[in-house]
């Protein structure tokens, strides 16, 4: 059982480049989300999705796009990378049918923007 | 709006107890607790649902005071393996998203 899989694990980009962070889960979870983690800031929600075809913004959505074409996949796109987007990115998923379900995290993508 | 965690950091000796608090200004639907080791993903500990329940997991337990919109995590007879950063995540009202506090860094010394 793979759980939540994120790729790549590490990435270095130059300012202005674009890239897609991949996230896939094999647990048939309806709810998926992206967080960024910066020192002293905890986990801040970027975007989330409650099912295929449905996405919504979190606390810090600017500079990021998402789509959810299947239940399994929830990619995060940086259209024009900026140094302020240097961070560790975590994808998470959750079964959403009952309110006592835990959120499962991927191992993270460490992104540096030069 | 982020829940507020306190303290920001705590240092313990092995065998000592600790309490970590998580407060929200909103009416909470549930509170999640996670522990994160350095360089790793957050790992789920437990969920508290509104109703003022208390749960336990080995020597780690938690409570949820619905009147105060506050949850507390209790670590009893701490072990070296308890070291890490503890995060509370809250779901408010009918919101589907989980919002996390800034974390409490716990260090257990031998």
Backbone of each chain as ProteinMPNN parsed JSONL, in Angstrom:
{"seq_chain_A": "XXXXXXXXXXXXXXXXXXXXXXXXXXXXXXXXXXXXXXXXXXXXXXXXXXXXXXXXXXXXXXXXXXXXXXXXXXXXXXXXXXXXXXXXXXXXXXXXXXXXXXXXXXXXXXXXXX", "coords_chain_A": {"N_chain_A": [[0.843, -1.192, 0.0], [0.903, 2.016, -1.132], [0.095, 4.572, -0.232], [0.324, 8.062, 0.067], [1.979, 9.515, -2.541], [4.621, 11.546, -3.472], [6.266, 13.362, -6.021], [8.841, 15.378, -7.585], [11.312, 14.448, -5.029], [13.231, 16.309, -4.411], [14.009, 19.528, -5.776], [15.512, 22.018, -7.785], [15.035, 25.214, -8.988], [15.171, 27.923, -11.362], [14.438, 31.408, -11.031], [11.359, 32.332, -12.459], [11.004, 30.043, -13.948], [8.82, 27.259, -14.704], [7.014, 24.596, -13.124], [5.694, 21.354, -12.227], [4.499, 19.856, -9.347], [4.015, 16.591, -8.396], [1.364, 14.591, -7.07], [0.003, 11.666, -5.809], [-2.473, 9.376, -4.718], [-3.463, 6.192, -3.426], [-5.65, 5.338, -2.027], [-8.267, 5.819, -2.482], [-9.26, 8.266, -1.575], [-11.423, 11.03, -1.059], [-10.804, 13.669, -0.391], [-8.156, 15.913, -0.95], [-5.114, 17.75, -0.484], [-2.781, 20.546, -0.569], [0.074, 21.691, 1.145], [2.384, 24.176, 2.261], [5.48, 24.357, 3.959], [7.256, 26.398, 5.982], [10.07, 27.563, 7.917], [9.156, 28.024, 11.291], [6.569, 28.68, 10.605], [4.731, 26.727, 10.494], [2.338, 24.542, 8.913], [0.951, 25.633, 6.01], [-2.025, 26.03, 4.225], [-2.418, 25.607, 0.765], [-3.974, 24.892, -1.61], [-7.008, 22.978, -1.969], [-9.01, 19.999, -2.487], [-12.172, 18.518, -2.797], [-13.037, 16.458, -4.266], [-12.969, 14.811, -7.517], [-12.695, 17.15, -10.101], [-13.33, 19.314, -8.505], [-12.018, 22.049, -6.891], [-10.478, 24.276, -4.498], [-9.398, 27.372, -2.955], [-6.823, 27.78, -0.479], [-5.165, 29.177, 2.365], [-2.869, 30.455, 1.261], [-2.835, 30.835, -1.739], [-1.771, 32.24, -3.929], [0.169, 32.337, -6.87], [0.145, 29.673, -7.383], [-1.353, 26.902, -9.072], [-3.937, 24.414, -9.317], [-5.398, 21.259, -10.279], [-7.915, 18.718, -10.546], [-8.402, 16.033, -12.014], [-8.77, 13.329, -11.743], [-9.647, 10.964, -9.135], [-7.348, 10.026, -7.933], [-5.102, 11.699, -8.441], [-3.461, 14.842, -7.813], [-2.066, 17.379, -8.885], [0.276, 20.097, -8.352], [0.904, 23.247, -9.622], [3.486, 25.504, -10.414], [3.573, 28.459, -11.963], [5.319, 30.563, -12.621], [8.115, 30.574, -11.145], [9.166, 31.967, -8.005], [11.621, 33.307, -5.71], [10.439, 33.462, -3.164], [8.859, 31.253, -3.058], [10.388, 29.17, -2.301], [10.487, 26.346, -0.368], [9.206, 23.624, 1.681], [7.048, 21.292, 0.375], [4.028, 19.69, 1.07], [1.805, 17.099, 0.286], [-1.459, 15.948, 1.046], [-3.972, 13.542, 1.973], [-7.365, 12.448, 2.573], [-10.0, 10.382, 3.78], [-13.258, 11.353, 3.33], [-15.794, 10.875, 4.139], [-16.618, 10.443, 6.731], [-16.301, 12.21, 9.829], [-14.199, 11.589, 11.478], [-11.785, 10.909, 10.34], [-8.305, 10.457, 9.732], [-5.71, 12.576, 8.352], [-3.513, 11.843, 5.749], [-0.118, 12.189, 5.01], [2.179, 12.883, 2.317], [5.735, 12.305, 1.619], [6.913, 14.708, 1.08], [8.149, 17.486, -0.922], [11.111, 19.065, -1.514], [11.791, 22.22, -2.388], [13.776, 24.544, -4.081], [14.231, 27.85, -5.086], [16.147, 29.724, -7.181]], "CA_chain_A": [[0.0, 0.0, 0.0], [1.831, 3.125, -1.273], [-0.359, 5.747, 0.487], [0.435, 9.303, -0.692], [3.287, 9.556, -3.191], [4.971, 12.844, -4.052], [7.483, 13.455, -6.835], [10.085, 14.772, -7.109], [11.616, 14.68, -3.611], [14.031, 17.535, -4.373], [14.042, 20.236, -7.053], [16.048, 23.373, -7.803], [14.55, 25.945, -10.15], [15.56, 29.321, -11.488], [13.32, 32.341, -11.022], [10.641, 32.443, -13.715], [10.701, 28.728, -14.514], [7.575, 26.631, -14.26], [7.121, 23.161, -12.872], [4.545, 20.702, -11.607], [4.746, 18.891, -8.281], [3.035, 15.529, -8.532], [0.855, 13.922, -5.869], [-0.934, 10.592, -6.126], [-2.848, 8.515, -3.581], [-4.102, 4.951, -3.872], [-6.566, 4.94, -0.961], [-9.607, 6.243, -2.896], [-9.671, 9.371, -0.724], [-12.058, 12.138, -1.761], [-10.213, 14.96, -0.041], [-6.709, 16.055, -1.101], [-4.703, 19.13, -0.218], [-1.371, 20.906, -0.644], [0.558, 22.614, 2.158], [3.787, 24.523, 2.251], [6.011, 24.474, 5.312], [8.412, 27.284, 6.125], [10.504, 27.573, 9.322], [8.389, 28.858, 12.224], [5.24, 29.048, 10.076], [3.835, 25.581, 10.483], [1.85, 24.067, 7.62], [-0.051, 26.571, 5.485], [-2.795, 25.406, 3.163], [-2.334, 26.311, -0.513], [-5.221, 24.563, -2.306], [-7.547, 21.688, -1.595], [-10.02, 19.448, -3.393], [-13.071, 17.583, -2.104], [-13.367, 15.391, -5.193], [-12.564, 15.064, -8.897], [-13.334, 18.291, -10.734], [-13.655, 20.354, -7.525], [-10.866, 22.562, -6.159], [-10.728, 25.553, -3.834], [-8.189, 28.004, -2.449], [-6.549, 27.799, 0.942], [-4.683, 30.443, 2.932], [-1.791, 31.062, 0.489], [-2.96, 30.268, -3.083], [-1.186, 33.054, -5.004], [1.347, 31.794, -7.524], [-0.025, 28.229, -7.544], [-2.58, 26.387, -9.681], [-4.176, 22.983, -9.154], [-6.527, 20.658, -10.982], [-8.192, 17.373, -10.03], [-9.131, 15.339, -13.081], [-9.08, 11.988, -11.256], [-9.633, 10.855, -7.676], [-6.023, 9.651, -7.452], [-4.025, 12.649, -8.682], [-3.723, 16.243, -7.465], [-0.81, 18.089, -9.138], [0.405, 21.513, -7.994], [1.698, 23.914, -10.659], [4.062, 26.831, -10.224], [3.614, 28.976, -13.328], [6.511, 31.388, -12.765], [8.674, 30.411, -9.805], [9.788, 33.113, -7.341], [12.39, 32.868, -4.527], [9.542, 33.347, -2.002], [8.216, 29.94, -3.096], [11.299, 28.179, -1.734], [9.78, 25.785, 0.774], [8.917, 22.188, 1.608], [5.647, 21.133, 0.002], [3.425, 18.413, 1.451], [0.474, 16.746, -0.188], [-2.149, 15.115, 2.033], [-5.297, 13.082, 1.551], [-8.213, 12.016, 3.682], [-11.337, 9.881, 3.494], [-14.023, 12.507, 3.8], [-17.202, 10.516, 4.368], [-16.877, 10.543, 8.163], [-15.496, 13.321, 10.338], [-13.119, 11.149, 12.354], [-10.749, 10.31, 9.508], [-7.029, 11.177, 9.767], [-5.124, 13.063, 7.108], [-2.26, 11.151, 5.461], [0.807, 13.069, 4.299], [3.294, 12.371, 1.543], [7.045, 12.559, 2.214], [7.313, 16.09, 0.84], [9.049, 17.909, -2.01], [11.936, 20.194, -1.081], [11.938, 23.059, -3.58], [14.593, 25.753, -3.949], [14.146, 28.752, -6.243], [17.34, 30.593, -7.171]], "C_chain_A": [[0.884, 1.249, 0.0], [1.404, 4.335, -0.459], [-0.343, 6.975, -0.398], [1.858, 9.403, -1.235], [3.511, 10.912, -3.828], [6.248, 12.716, -4.864], [7.597, 14.852, -7.42], [10.266, 15.004, -5.608], [12.403, 15.978, -3.442], [13.984, 18.196, -5.753], [14.65, 21.62, -6.847], [15.6, 24.038, -9.102], [15.18, 27.323, -10.193], [14.304, 30.191, -11.482], [12.701, 32.431, -12.414], [10.325, 31.114, -14.378], [9.378, 28.211, -13.988], [7.841, 25.161, -13.976], [5.847, 22.661, -12.204], [5.024, 19.726, -10.555], [3.618, 17.85, -8.348], [2.64, 14.957, -7.176], [-0.157, 12.88, -6.304], [-1.213, 9.792, -4.864], [-3.645, 7.327, -4.11], [-5.111, 4.439, -2.845], [-8.018, 5.328, -1.262], [-10.16, 7.351, -1.986], [-10.282, 10.497, -1.547], [-11.281, 13.441, -1.588], [-8.698, 14.918, -0.232], [-6.333, 17.513, -0.931], [-3.206, 19.283, -0.374], [-1.065, 21.927, 0.446], [1.993, 23.003, 1.81], [4.228, 24.728, 3.7], [7.283, 25.287, 5.292], [8.791, 27.336, 7.6], [9.673, 28.537, 10.169], [6.974, 29.182, 11.789], [4.271, 27.879, 10.117], [3.478, 25.164, 9.067], [0.757, 25.013, 7.151], [-0.702, 25.977, 4.239], [-2.764, 26.245, 1.891], [-3.65, 26.146, -1.286], [-5.717, 23.223, -1.783], [-8.646, 21.28, -2.572], [-10.865, 18.44, -2.631], [-13.543, 16.464, -3.044], [-12.931, 15.768, -6.598], [-13.385, 16.202, -9.486], [-13.654, 19.452, -9.81], [-12.385, 20.768, -6.785], [-11.234, 23.897, -5.513], [-9.419, 26.063, -3.24], [-8.083, 27.865, -0.938], [-6.078, 29.174, 1.383], [-3.73, 31.19, 2.013], [-1.787, 30.56, -0.955], [-2.196, 31.005, -4.187], [0.095, 32.443, -5.538], [1.261, 30.305, -7.796], [-1.357, 27.919, -8.226], [-2.698, 24.899, -9.4], [-5.32, 22.555, -10.069], [-6.731, 19.259, -10.396], [-9.065, 16.647, -11.061], [-9.489, 13.913, -12.689], [-9.081, 12.002, -9.734], [-8.206, 10.701, -7.154], [-4.994, 10.784, -7.477], [-4.415, 14.091, -8.379], [-2.418, 17.031, -7.647], [-0.88, 19.569, -8.767], [1.349, 22.166, -8.991], [2.183, 25.279, -10.19], [4.269, 27.397, -11.625], [4.868, 29.784, -13.612], [7.161, 31.475, -11.384], [9.362, 31.691, -9.313], [10.548, 32.618, -6.12], [11.526, 32.695, -3.28], [8.808, 32.006, -1.964], [9.169, 28.816, -2.694], [10.696, 27.66, -0.434], [9.779, 24.26, 0.664], [7.419, 22.056, 1.387], [5.157, 19.735, 0.37], [2.05, 18.285, 0.825], [-0.157, 15.84, 0.863], [-3.492, 14.683, 1.473], [-6.053, 12.519, 2.739], [-9.508, 11.441, 3.13], [-12.3, 10.874, 4.103], [-15.452, 12.165, 4.19], [-17.58, 10.599, 5.841], [-15.904, 11.548, 8.767], [-14.336, 12.888, 11.21], [-11.967, 10.512, 11.586], [-9.456, 11.116, 9.547], [-6.591, 11.614, 8.38], [-3.759, 12.387, 6.947], [-1.383, 12.063, 4.616], [1.786, 12.275, 3.442], [4.605, 12.769, 2.199], [7.579, 13.958, 1.936], [8.198, 16.267, -0.379], [9.784, 19.145, -1.517], [12.318, 21.004, -2.305], [12.747, 24.31, -3.26], [14.5, 26.556, -5.225], [15.307, 29.746, -6.156], [17.099, 31.891, -7.939]], "O_chain_A": [[1.546, 1.532, 0.998], [2.273, 5.085, -0.017], [-0.916, 6.963, -1.487], [2.824, 9.379, -0.472], [2.697, 11.376, -4.627], [7.195, 12.048, -4.45], [6.578, 15.47, -7.729], [9.452, 15.686, -4.987], [12.252, 16.668, -2.434], [13.927, 17.511, -6.774], [14.35, 22.305, -5.869], [15.772, 23.478, -10.185], [15.664, 27.828, -9.179], [13.231, 29.744, -11.887], [13.403, 32.584, -13.413], [9.477, 31.05, -15.268], [8.879, 28.667, -12.96], [8.772, 24.565, -14.518], [5.04, 23.437, -11.692], [5.86, 18.866, -10.832], [2.435, 18.191, -8.354], [3.458, 14.851, -6.263], [-1.07, 13.175, -7.076], [-0.321, 9.557, -4.048], [-4.388, 7.43, -5.086], [-5.394, 3.242, -2.796], [-8.893, 5.185, -0.407], [-11.349, 7.379, -1.668], [-9.75, 10.88, -2.589], [-11.127, 14.214, -2.533], [-8.03, 14.007, 0.258], [-7.136, 18.407, -1.2], [-2.453, 18.31, -0.323], [-1.81, 22.884, 0.656], [2.714, 22.253, 1.153], [3.466, 25.201, 4.544], [8.269, 24.908, 4.66], [7.925, 27.17, 8.459], [9.504, 29.706, 9.819], [6.247, 29.873, 12.502], [3.094, 28.046, 9.799], [4.238, 25.411, 8.131], [-0.258, 25.174, 7.829], [-0.027, 25.492, 3.331], [-3.046, 27.443, 1.923], [-4.343, 27.121, -1.577], [-4.951, 22.435, -1.227], [-9.14, 22.084, -3.363], [-10.333, 17.603, -1.902], [-14.354, 15.624, -2.654], [-12.562, 16.916, -6.847], [-14.612, 16.217, -9.384], [-14.187, 20.468, -10.256], [-11.747, 19.944, -6.13], [-12.182, 24.561, -5.931], [-8.467, 25.308, -3.045], [-9.081, 27.835, -0.218], [-6.519, 30.198, 0.86], [-3.757, 32.42, 1.97], [-0.822, 29.914, -1.365], [-1.993, 30.452, -5.268], [0.992, 32.077, -4.778], [2.182, 29.723, -8.369], [-2.36, 28.59, -7.985], [-1.693, 24.203, -9.262], [-6.095, 23.377, -10.559], [-5.809, 18.688, -9.814], [-10.293, 16.654, -10.98], [-10.423, 13.34, -13.251], [-8.576, 12.939, -9.116], [-7.884, 11.182, -6.067], [-4.106, 10.826, -6.626], [-5.54, 14.514, -8.645], [-1.735, 17.32, -6.664], [-1.93, 20.205, -8.853], [2.47, 21.695, -9.187], [1.425, 26.087, -9.654], [5.067, 26.861, -12.393], [5.424, 29.709, -14.707], [6.811, 32.327, -10.567], [10.033, 32.393, -10.069], [10.164, 31.604, -5.538], [11.842, 31.868, -2.425], [8.203, 31.661, -0.949], [8.8, 27.642, -2.74], [10.425, 28.431, 0.487], [10.278, 23.687, -0.305], [6.619, 22.637, 2.121], [5.785, 18.731, 0.031], [1.248, 19.219, 0.829], [0.539, 15.049, 1.5], [-4.076, 15.352, 0.621], [-5.471, 12.162, 3.763], [-10.051, 11.938, 2.144], [-12.175, 11.208, 5.282], [-16.235, 13.051, 4.532], [-18.75, 10.806, 6.164], [-14.795, 11.716, 8.26], [-13.555, 13.733, 11.648], [-11.252, 9.668, 12.126], [-9.495, 12.339, 9.41], [-7.049, 11.083, 7.368], [-2.954, 12.359, 7.878], [-1.84, 12.639, 3.628], [2.172, 11.157, 3.782], [4.613, 13.479, 3.205], [8.599, 14.351, 2.503], [8.895, 15.349, -0.811], [9.167, 20.145, -1.149], [13.074, 20.539, -3.158], [12.454, 25.035, -2.31], [14.668, 26.02, -6.32], [15.43, 30.501, -5.192], [17.994, 32.731, -8.029]]}, "seq_chain_B": "XXXXXXXXXXXXXXXXXXXXXXXXXXXXXXXXXXXXXXXXXXXXXXXXXXXXXXXXXXXXXXXXXXXXXXXXXXXXXXXXXXXXXXXXXXXXXXXXXXXXXXXXXXXXXX", "coords_chain_B": {"N_chain_B": [[-8.332, 31.09, 9.738], [-5.411, 30.636, 11.674], [-5.048, 28.18, 14.273], [-3.885, 28.767, 17.644], [-0.95, 27.745, 19.133], [0.576, 26.695, 22.183], [3.165, 25.843, 24.544], [5.677, 27.482, 22.453], [8.017, 26.099, 22.378], [9.491, 23.397, 24.202], [11.576, 21.885, 26.632], [12.441, 18.807, 27.96], [13.322, 16.383, 30.494], [13.904, 12.913, 30.186], [11.139, 10.96, 31.152], [9.704, 13.002, 32.343], [6.688, 15.047, 32.348], [4.543, 16.693, 29.906], [2.514, 19.369, 28.582], [0.71, 20.448, 25.825], [-0.944, 23.089, 24.299], [-3.78, 24.081, 22.274], [-5.547, 26.524, 20.739], [-8.531, 28.048, 19.456], [-10.283, 30.68, 17.764], [-12.589, 30.153, 16.566], [-15.633, 28.186, 16.299], [-15.131, 24.876, 16.777], [-15.076, 21.874, 14.83], [-13.577, 19.592, 14.781], [-10.421, 18.439, 16.134], [-7.184, 17.746, 15.149], [-4.169, 15.983, 15.956], [-0.704, 15.933, 15.274], [2.616, 14.599, 14.891], [5.853, 15.608, 13.993], [8.952, 14.562, 12.879], [12.3, 15.747, 12.371], [12.881, 16.607, 9.047], [11.057, 14.807, 8.084], [7.722, 13.608, 7.184], [4.625, 14.841, 8.615], [3.104, 12.871, 11.165], [0.181, 11.158, 11.965], [-1.476, 11.408, 15.137], [-3.875, 11.542, 16.823], [-7.471, 12.159, 16.741], [-9.768, 14.537, 17.934], [-13.158, 14.94, 18.526], [-15.865, 17.317, 18.488], [-17.607, 17.714, 21.532], [-16.302, 17.308, 23.751], [-14.605, 15.175, 24.333], [-12.101, 12.835, 25.51], [-9.07, 11.323, 24.556], [-6.764, 8.595, 24.287], [-3.436, 7.414, 23.645], [-1.227, 5.135, 24.025], [1.119, 6.567, 26.118], [0.351, 9.077, 25.514], [-2.127, 11.437, 25.486], [-5.198, 13.268, 24.883], [-7.406, 16.087, 25.173], [-10.54, 17.816, 24.588], [-11.957, 20.808, 24.948], [-14.949, 22.024, 24.48], [-16.328, 24.349, 25.158], [-14.348, 26.254, 25.564], [-13.115, 26.121, 23.158], [-10.695, 24.767, 22.871], [-7.948, 22.537, 22.753], [-5.929, 20.117, 24.405], [-2.82, 18.484, 24.511], [-1.419, 15.771, 26.13], [1.573, 14.561, 27.329], [2.896, 11.916, 28.891], [5.332, 10.776, 31.201], [7.646, 11.113, 29.488], [9.431, 9.909, 26.611], [12.555, 9.449, 24.835], [11.927, 9.138, 22.189], [9.76, 10.766, 21.834], [10.505, 13.249, 21.06], [10.255, 15.992, 18.808], [8.292, 18.003, 16.514], [5.149, 19.146, 17.376], [1.982, 19.425, 15.996], [-1.193, 20.968, 15.953], [-4.203, 20.556, 14.171], [-7.075, 22.097, 12.916], [-10.571, 21.827, 12.246], [-13.067, 23.989, 11.419], [-16.432, 24.852, 12.073], [-18.425, 24.176, 9.293], [-16.405, 23.738, 7.578], [-14.263, 22.049, 5.259], [-11.56, 21.99, 5.121], [-8.378, 21.537, 6.758], [-6.731, 23.394, 9.147], [-3.574, 24.358, 10.305], [-1.733, 24.893, 13.382], [1.235, 26.757, 14.374], [3.011, 25.066, 15.518], [4.684, 23.143, 18.135], [7.792, 22.755, 19.461], [9.225, 19.969, 20.779], [11.659, 18.749, 22.919], [13.256, 16.003, 24.201], [15.467, 15.13, 26.633], [18.147, 12.879, 27.636]], "CA_chain_B": [[-7.432, 31.646, 10.754], [-4.627, 29.589, 12.311], [-5.143, 27.996, 15.723], [-2.709, 29.229, 18.373], [-0.365, 26.713, 19.964], [1.505, 27.117, 23.228], [4.209, 26.817, 24.267], [6.342, 27.326, 21.146], [9.057, 25.08, 22.537], [9.649, 22.884, 25.561], [12.657, 20.921, 26.802], [12.147, 17.924, 29.076], [14.165, 15.228, 30.758], [13.189, 11.648, 30.024], [10.303, 10.624, 32.305], [8.883, 14.14, 32.748], [5.421, 15.23, 31.641], [4.376, 17.96, 29.184], [1.188, 19.681, 28.054], [0.714, 21.37, 24.685], [-2.287, 23.614, 24.112], [-4.176, 24.536, 20.939], [-6.762, 27.326, 20.913], [-9.096, 28.64, 18.249], [-11.314, 31.701, 17.963], [-13.782, 29.685, 15.87], [-16.281, 26.988, 16.822], [-14.427, 23.768, 16.14], [-15.753, 20.633, 14.465], [-12.652, 18.56, 15.217], [-9.014, 18.81, 16.307], [-6.238, 16.675, 14.841], [-2.81, 16.166, 16.457], [0.323, 15.273, 14.487], [4.003, 14.796, 15.308], [6.764, 15.604, 12.856], [10.385, 14.485, 13.142], [13.06, 16.595, 11.456], [13.088, 16.076, 7.705], [10.056, 13.792, 7.757], [6.338, 14.07, 7.059], [3.834, 14.743, 9.852], [2.48, 11.566, 11.422], [-1.075, 11.305, 12.707], [-1.551, 10.885, 16.497], [-5.268, 11.309, 17.198], [-8.497, 13.151, 16.416], [-10.773, 14.832, 18.94], [-14.37, 15.492, 17.931], [-16.553, 18.191, 19.431], [-18.35, 16.889, 22.474], [-15.521, 17.327, 24.979], [-14.07, 13.858, 24.64], [-10.679, 12.671, 25.75], [-8.59, 10.099, 23.946], [-5.417, 8.226, 24.69], [-2.641, 6.615, 22.71], [-0.055, 4.805, 24.826], [1.221, 7.558, 27.191], [-0.019, 10.363, 24.95], [-3.572, 11.582, 25.482], [-5.634, 14.623, 24.528], [-8.764, 16.463, 25.537], [-11.119, 18.879, 23.761], [-12.92, 21.596, 25.707], [-15.763, 22.698, 23.455], [-16.702, 25.693, 25.629], [-13.201, 27.144, 25.389], [-12.544, 25.864, 21.831], [-9.296, 24.488, 23.156], [-7.54, 21.157, 22.926], [-4.637, 19.965, 25.062], [-2.14, 17.207, 24.307], [-0.684, 15.418, 27.343], [2.62, 13.555, 27.153], [3.203, 11.435, 30.234], [6.559, 9.976, 31.302], [8.151, 11.245, 28.119], [10.539, 9.08, 26.132], [13.395, 10.135, 23.853], [11.253, 9.071, 20.891], [8.705, 11.775, 21.764], [11.047, 14.49, 20.507], [9.761, 16.369, 17.488], [7.403, 19.158, 16.526], [3.754, 18.747, 17.468], [1.049, 20.35, 15.355], [-2.627, 20.734, 15.981], [-4.927, 20.985, 12.981], [-8.469, 22.273, 13.301], [-11.654, 22.033, 11.276], [-14.018, 24.898, 12.05], [-17.771, 24.912, 11.498], [-18.686, 23.202, 8.231], [-15.252, 23.753, 6.67], [-13.671, 20.751, 4.97], [-10.109, 22.054, 5.187], [-7.705, 21.437, 8.048], [-5.796, 24.508, 9.317], [-2.625, 23.968, 11.335], [-1.003, 25.848, 14.171], [2.647, 26.92, 13.982], [3.784, 23.957, 16.052], [5.41, 23.177, 19.406], [8.984, 21.909, 19.35], [9.46, 19.235, 22.026], [12.951, 18.067, 22.985], [13.405, 15.165, 25.378], [16.878, 14.844, 26.889], [18.343, 11.703, 28.497]], "C_chain_B": [[-6.749, 30.502, 11.504], [-4.986, 29.424, 13.77], [-3.83, 28.414, 16.368], [-2.218, 28.12, 19.286], [0.547, 27.33, 21.003], [1.905, 25.897, 24.048], [4.794, 26.609, 22.862], [7.394, 26.235, 21.217], [9.108, 24.645, 23.995], [10.772, 21.851, 25.564], [12.38, 20.125, 28.068], [13.288, 16.959, 29.299], [13.293, 13.981, 30.573], [12.401, 11.335, 31.301], [9.42, 11.769, 32.784], [7.634, 14.246, 31.873], [5.391, 16.591, 30.936], [2.939, 18.114, 28.723], [1.348, 20.71, 26.944], [-0.734, 21.793, 24.425], [-2.508, 24.14, 22.707], [-5.508, 25.249, 21.081], [-7.214, 27.927, 19.597], [-10.142, 29.676, 18.615], [-12.622, 31.27, 17.299], [-14.364, 28.47, 16.567], [-15.733, 25.789, 16.058], [-15.303, 22.538, 15.954], [-14.903, 19.453, 14.926], [-11.256, 19.145, 15.355], [-8.168, 17.575, 16.018], [-4.9, 17.014, 15.495], [-1.842, 15.308, 15.638], [1.687, 15.529, 15.119], [4.882, 14.706, 14.065], [8.207, 15.571, 13.34], [11.099, 15.294, 12.061], [13.275, 15.912, 10.104], [12.084, 15.033, 7.264], [8.67, 14.42, 7.616], [5.643, 14.024, 8.413], [3.147, 13.393, 9.944], [1.283, 11.772, 12.337], [-0.981, 10.687, 14.101], [-2.989, 10.558, 16.883], [-6.162, 12.446, 16.753], [-9.416, 13.304, 17.611], [-11.975, 15.457, 18.243], [-15.082, 16.364, 18.951], [-17.509, 17.345, 20.262], [-17.548, 16.722, 23.742], [-14.896, 15.999, 25.324], [-12.572, 13.909, 24.94], [-10.253, 11.338, 25.169], [-7.181, 9.824, 24.416], [-4.755, 7.335, 23.678], [-1.324, 6.331, 23.4], [0.026, 5.818, 25.97], [0.958, 8.959, 26.673], [-1.547, 10.413, 24.888], [-3.926, 13.024, 25.154], [-7.058, 14.83, 24.976], [-9.218, 17.612, 24.643], [-12.188, 19.559, 24.592], [-13.713, 22.451, 24.726], [-16.133, 24.126, 23.867], [-15.58, 26.691, 25.371], [-12.639, 27.066, 23.969], [-11.037, 25.639, 21.962], [-9.068, 22.987, 23.297], [-6.167, 21.134, 23.59], [-4.112, 18.565, 24.803], [-1.273, 16.948, 25.519], [0.316, 14.311, 27.018], [3.113, 13.177, 28.537], [4.455, 10.576, 30.208], [7.274, 9.938, 29.948], [9.364, 10.371, 27.846], [11.33, 9.876, 25.101], [12.698, 10.197, 22.491], [10.139, 10.099, 20.749], [9.212, 13.096, 21.175], [10.551, 14.733, 19.097], [8.921, 17.626, 17.615], [5.961, 18.67, 16.465], [2.867, 19.847, 16.887], [-0.382, 19.972, 15.675], [-3.214, 21.263, 14.677], [-6.403, 21.056, 13.341], [-9.383, 22.386, 12.087], [-12.714, 22.845, 11.994], [-15.351, 24.855, 11.317], [-17.987, 23.812, 10.486], [-17.521, 23.109, 7.246], [-14.701, 22.354, 6.473], [-12.157, 20.776, 5.206], [-9.612, 22.025, 6.62], [-6.663, 22.547, 8.104], [-4.903, 24.202, 10.509], [-2.056, 25.148, 12.11], [0.459, 25.857, 13.762], [3.563, 25.889, 14.628], [4.433, 24.22, 17.394], [6.581, 22.213, 19.293], [9.282, 21.29, 20.705], [10.799, 18.516, 21.938], [13.018, 17.3, 24.293], [14.869, 14.774, 25.506], [17.021, 13.63, 27.799], [18.566, 12.11, 29.954]], "O_chain_B": [[-7.391, 29.536, 11.916], [-5.211, 30.42, 14.458], [-2.784, 28.416, 15.718], [-2.971, 27.611, 20.116], [1.204, 28.342, 20.759], [1.087, 24.997, 24.24], [4.432, 25.655, 22.172], [7.636, 25.529, 20.238], [8.807, 25.422, 24.901], [10.908, 21.053, 24.637], [12.116, 20.699, 29.125], [14.117, 16.738, 28.416], [12.081, 14.023, 30.787], [12.939, 11.434, 32.404], [8.483, 11.543, 33.55], [7.537, 13.626, 30.813], [6.111, 17.516, 31.313], [2.234, 17.13, 28.499], [2.036, 21.717, 27.109], [-1.632, 20.955, 24.344], [-1.577, 24.582, 22.033], [-6.494, 24.643, 21.5], [-6.402, 28.27, 18.737], [-10.805, 29.567, 19.646], [-13.645, 31.939, 17.447], [-13.676, 27.799, 17.337], [-15.862, 25.707, 14.837], [-16.144, 22.208, 16.791], [-15.427, 18.444, 15.399], [-10.939, 20.189, 14.785], [-8.404, 16.501, 16.57], [-4.53, 18.185, 15.586], [-2.104, 14.14, 15.348], [1.893, 16.537, 15.794], [4.684, 13.849, 13.204], [8.638, 16.432, 14.107], [10.564, 15.498, 10.971], [13.782, 14.792, 10.029], [12.231, 14.436, 6.198], [8.476, 15.604, 7.892], [6.037, 13.24, 9.277], [2.673, 12.844, 8.95], [1.364, 12.47, 13.348], [-0.469, 9.578, 14.252], [-3.289, 9.417, 17.233], [-5.7, 13.541, 16.433], [-9.802, 12.315, 18.233], [-11.827, 16.396, 17.46], [-14.916, 16.168, 20.155], [-18.13, 16.402, 19.771], [-18.004, 16.094, 24.698], [-14.675, 15.714, 26.501], [-11.889, 14.894, 24.658], [-10.974, 10.345, 25.269], [-6.487, 10.723, 24.89], [-5.413, 6.596, 22.945], [-0.411, 7.156, 23.379], [-0.93, 5.922, 26.739], [1.311, 9.935, 27.335], [-2.179, 9.532, 24.304], [-3.059, 13.898, 25.147], [-7.822, 13.879, 25.14], [-8.402, 18.294, 24.023], [-13.213, 18.954, 24.906], [-13.225, 23.458, 24.213], [-16.239, 25.01, 23.017], [-15.834, 27.838, 25.003], [-11.773, 27.864, 23.61], [-10.231, 26.245, 21.255], [-9.881, 22.268, 23.879], [-5.344, 22.022, 23.366], [-4.855, 17.586, 24.866], [-0.476, 17.802, 25.906], [-0.053, 13.258, 26.499], [3.671, 14.0, 29.262], [4.631, 9.748, 29.313], [7.474, 8.877, 29.357], [10.199, 10.129, 28.718], [10.833, 10.861, 24.556], [12.848, 11.161, 21.741], [9.62, 10.289, 19.649], [8.41, 13.965, 20.83], [10.438, 13.808, 18.293], [8.846, 18.237, 18.681], [5.604, 17.873, 15.598], [2.984, 21.022, 17.235], [-0.74, 18.795, 15.668], [-2.776, 22.287, 14.153], [-6.921, 20.159, 14.006], [-9.022, 22.954, 11.056], [-13.204, 22.444, 13.05], [-15.392, 24.825, 10.087], [-17.758, 22.639, 10.782], [-17.639, 22.472, 6.199], [-14.673, 21.558, 7.412], [-11.542, 19.74, 5.458], [-10.306, 22.423, 7.556], [-5.808, 22.644, 7.224], [-5.383, 23.838, 11.582], [-1.914, 26.25, 11.58], [0.881, 25.07, 12.915], [4.755, 25.84, 14.325], [4.701, 25.367, 17.754], [6.4, 21.018, 19.062], [9.559, 22.002, 21.67], [11.046, 17.764, 20.996], [12.856, 17.878, 25.368], [15.441, 14.165, 24.602], [16.152, 13.363, 28.63], [18.748, 11.249, 30.815]]}, "name": "protein", "num_of_chains": 2, "seq": "XXXXXXXXXXXXXXXXXXXXXXXXXXXXXXXXXXXXXXXXXXXXXXXXXXXXXXXXXXXXXXXXXXXXXXXXXXXXXXXXXXXXXXXXXXXXXXXXXXXXXXXXXXXXXXXXXXXXXXXXXXXXXXXXXXXXXXXXXXXXXXXXXXXXXXXXXXXXXXXXXXXXXXXXXXXXXXXXXXXXXXXXXXXXXXXXXXXXXXXXXXXXXXXXXXXXXXXXXXXXXXXX"}
